[in-house]
Amino acid sequence: MIPLVVRPEPQASSLSQALLAAGHQPVTSPLLSFVDGNELDRLPELLSPLSSQDYVIAVSVQAVNFTHTALQSKGLAWPKAHYIAVGEATGNAFAAVGILDAAVPDDPRSEGIIALPGLDELTERRVVILRGNGGRHMIAPTLTGRGARVDYCEVYRRQYRSDPAGELVKSWQSQGVDSIIITSGGLLSHIVQLATASAKDWLLSRLLIVPSIRVVEEAKELGFTQIINAEGASNQALIAALDERNPNDRQD
């Protein structure tokens, strides 16, 4: 297979090397990078007051990493609170910074987070949601309705690669890309935006590997027809899904 890898570095190079080792011929074209968020300076005021009855929710690996770097730079530690990670990779990022008991829902969508045990009654509890610029809008209103005081904190910002002339998609076509590995809904939307009208049918006909049912649903809405849910964003999960190559088995 000739899969297109568009995830940010260093994950793009790591995945591409693993794909090569598995016998594939990846085309590596990172479309996303991350920079400091506009609210990093708010971390001390948001996290320091938290107690063991409160919650910290991280919506991505980047949310954990940017927060950890900011806390270290200020000589601060993570608070003694309950931690929630949206998926396995984010849970692993928590573990890497010493938080070993983060809860990880089976469903990485916002619905999966708000269904976790312990979040049904939150009167007088505080919740801090660590995220990038935008996204996860369902969580705060739901938890607020259950009695919590909820604060979002934008700890990183996404920067997507632009290509007004459409040269990137032409390059992917010329290199024979037959599949695309997408690890977030944002990347999925952006790659469709990059395609010109004449290239969109080609793009939508590629085999698409995605990390969750949430992204499966977004891909269907955009018009993709061959979709495999890898049920995770690790290199191992993504490559196993690509090797399966049967888009009818793992969309649900």
BELWOQUI-V436718 format. One record per residue. PSI is psi in whole degrees, -180 to 180 (999 if undefined). Layout:
BEGIN
psi=PSI
psi=PSI
END
This chain:
BEGIN
psi=154
psi=81
psi=143
psi=128
psi=117
psi=2
psi=161
psi=161
psi=151
psi=0
psi=-32
psi=-48
psi=-39
psi=-46
psi=-42
psi=-41
psi=-41
psi=-37
psi=-42
psi=-44
psi=-27
psi=3
psi=9
psi=171
psi=76
psi=149
psi=115
psi=121
psi=75
psi=133
psi=1
psi=139
psi=169
psi=143
psi=169
psi=139
psi=165
psi=-11
psi=18
psi=-35
psi=-15
psi=-10
psi=-47
psi=-44
psi=-27
psi=-39
psi=-35
psi=-38
psi=-7
psi=145
psi=-178
psi=-9
psi=-5
psi=177
psi=144
psi=124
psi=125
psi=128
psi=-1
psi=167
psi=-42
psi=-36
psi=-41
psi=-48
psi=-44
psi=-39
psi=-44
psi=-43
psi=-42
psi=-42
psi=-43
psi=-40
psi=-24
psi=5
psi=29
psi=155
psi=161
psi=142
psi=161
psi=86
psi=177
psi=140
psi=141
psi=131
psi=141
psi=-22
psi=179
psi=-42
psi=-40
psi=-37
psi=-40
psi=-36
psi=-40
psi=-46
psi=-36
psi=-23
psi=13
psi=3
psi=100
psi=-9
psi=26
psi=135
psi=138
psi=113
psi=151
psi=-33
psi=113
psi=-2
psi=167
psi=-34
psi=-37
psi=-37
psi=-50
psi=-12
psi=-2
psi=145
psi=140
psi=-16
psi=9
psi=-24
psi=112
psi=25
psi=128
psi=13
psi=153
psi=145
psi=127
psi=125
psi=115
psi=123
psi=179
psi=-162
psi=102
psi=172
psi=161
psi=47
psi=-18
psi=-30
psi=-51
psi=-50
psi=-39
psi=-48
psi=-33
psi=-40
psi=-19
psi=8
psi=-2
psi=155
psi=117
psi=133
psi=132
psi=149
psi=115
psi=100
psi=-12
psi=163
psi=143
psi=140
psi=113
psi=143
psi=132
psi=158
psi=69
psi=-25
psi=-6
psi=19
psi=-31
psi=-49
psi=-39
psi=-40
psi=-43
psi=-39
psi=-44
psi=-25
psi=2
psi=28
psi=126
psi=-5
psi=158
psi=131
psi=117
psi=131
psi=7
psi=157
psi=-34
psi=-44
psi=-37
psi=-49
psi=-41
psi=-40
psi=-32
psi=-38
psi=-30
psi=-24
psi=131
psi=168
psi=-39
psi=-21
psi=-7
psi=-41
psi=-41
psi=-47
psi=-47
psi=-16
psi=-3
psi=149
psi=130
psi=128
psi=123
psi=163
psi=-9
psi=164
psi=-31
psi=-44
psi=-30
psi=-48
psi=-41
psi=-39
psi=-41
psi=-42
psi=-32
psi=-15
psi=2
psi=143
psi=-21
psi=100
psi=133
psi=129
psi=112
psi=-12
psi=38
psi=162
psi=11
psi=157
psi=-43
psi=-46
psi=-42
psi=-42
psi=-38
psi=-40
psi=-41
psi=-42
psi=-27
psi=-45
psi=29
psi=97
psi=-4
psi=-8
psi=-33
psi=40
psi=-19
psi=999
END
